[in-house]
Amino acid sequence: MMFNSVYAGRRVLVTGHTGFKGSWLVYWLQKLGAEVCGVALPMPEAHNHFALLDMKIRSERCDIRDSAGLRRIFDDFQPEIVFHLAAQPLVRLSYREPVETFDCNVMGTVRVLDACRSTPSVRAIVAISSDKCYENREWVWGYRESEPMGGYDPYSASKGCTELVISSYRRSFFNNADYGVRHHTLLASGRAGNVIGGGDWATDRLVPDIMKAAAAGKEVEIRSPEATRPWQHVLEPLSGYLALGGKLWEGDTRFAEGWNFGPADDGVITVKDAAAALSREWGAIQISLKPPKDAPHEATLLRLDCTKARSELFWHGTWSPAETFAHTAGWYRDFYRAGKINTEQDLNDYINSAEKENLEWTK
């Protein structure tokens, strides 16, 4: 059943559906019986997970900063639930293209939320930002949802700004106190850690860089080898987003706020150890641990405190770090060596693992 059957037959719009997380999300939504409409720019990568899945869903090419284009799509599709994932997602690219990053991530979010505001059919919105939205103090404990927003680099700052936009729209137009009287829409945000899994080919990300180099038999250079990150499989936060969307659809105003979705403490490991785990699963990857000279600043210590999601949403991560890296490396290994796409198998394995733990969203 899963997610209390909220998504079966529901019209669900996903921005950024051709991206890494977005492609896994629309695949899962389709399996749940949702009528899905995706909104994204043309697919840039040589390989693209969404294209490989060959899903028969409505797919609209539109820049989320195009208000008129968004309005046309919203008016025609009349979505009931919206997941906003479209973004410029790369830290290093944000140094090269700061204006584009802020424009896409901040004003893009403004335009998506405004399209939702003008569409009466929309009842639930889950807007995705990042664990990097918090003011990073380089401390060893996890950031809670009540911590101040911030950001050193343009990408991180844009995600802090995105959270301020979400908060403003919630207070101004989707106020929880006015729900059911002046409006019928609830808005929440999801903040996830470093998400990995098969089907990601973005540049300047650890897993895609390692897997592409391994497939080509080349050495890969690892930047910031001692930096810690909260690694989790892509299906982990997606289960949280879907659970959150279900609560909003059911009209529970307690869930219309920001939520962290990250791994347990054993999932917070160094970049160096993550690379070693992938190498063990793939077999003998050539890895250089010499960080490049004059590399732009990136956070060294980063983790999330997900106590609220565990205690109120009854969500927590399902796979151990070993399972996460095994499924990730296995997906790429089978793709590069045999042309096999393990997305359905990984989803089924993940659901089975969650069912064994009796997680609430599996019911």
Secondary structure by P-SEA (a helix, b strand, c coil): ccccccccccbbbbcccccaaaaaaaaaaaaaccbbbbbbccccccccccccccccccccccccccaaaaaaaaaaacccbbbbccccccaaaaaacaaaaaaaaaaaaaaaaaaaaacccccbbbbbbccccccccccccccccccbbbbccaaaaaaaaaaaaaaaaaacccccccccccccbbbbbbbbcccccccccccccaaaaaaaaaaacbbbbbcccccccccccaaaaaaaaaaaaaaaaaccccccbbbbbbbcccccccaaaaaaaaaaaaccccccccccccccccccbbbbbcccccccccccccccaaaaaaaaaaaaaaaaaccccaaaaaaaaaaaaaaaacccccc
